[in-house]
Amino acid sequence: MRTTLIRLRKHLRTALQIQKDVIAYNVAALHFIRRKNDSERIVQFYEEGIGEEGMKANIAVDKKRKRINLEA
């Protein structure tokens, strides 16, 4: 019985290690996809935004921020 349990334990350890490797690979791929998606969304945000001319116009206006008091 002991020899059977030892073989079973070895088999389980190798099977679990394979599963851990697969999961780690998939998690790494998901992190890569998330970073790529975030960078594409940021680029898209700036491309659709006010643009370089709009930014220069906002800087040239030289307005100070207005404070708004909110009442509850």
SULFEN-V928235 format. One record per backbone hydrogen bond with DSSP energy under -1.0 kcal/mol. CO is the residue of the C=O (numbers start at 1). NH is the residue of the N-H. If there is no record, write none. Layout:
co->CO nh->NH
co->CO nh->NH
This chain:
co->1 nh->5
co->2 nh->6
co->3 nh->7
co->4 nh->8
co->5 nh->9
co->6 nh->10
co->7 nh->11
co->8 nh->12
co->9 nh->13
co->10 nh->14
co->11 nh->15
co->12 nh->16
co->13 nh->17
co->14 nh->18
co->15 nh->19
co->16 nh->20
co->17 nh->21
co->18 nh->22
co->19 nh->23
co->20 nh->24
co->21 nh->25
co->22 nh->26
co->23 nh->27
co->24 nh->28
co->25 nh->29
co->26 nh->30
co->27 nh->31
co->28 nh->32
co->29 nh->33
co->30 nh->34
co->31 nh->35
co->32 nh->36
co->33 nh->37
co->34 nh->38
co->35 nh->39
co->36 nh->40
co->37 nh->41
co->38 nh->42
co->39 nh->43
co->40 nh->44
co->41 nh->45
co->42 nh->46
co->43 nh->47
co->44 nh->48
co->51 nh->55
co->52 nh->56
co->53 nh->57
co->54 nh->58
co->55 nh->59
co->56 nh->60
co->57 nh->61
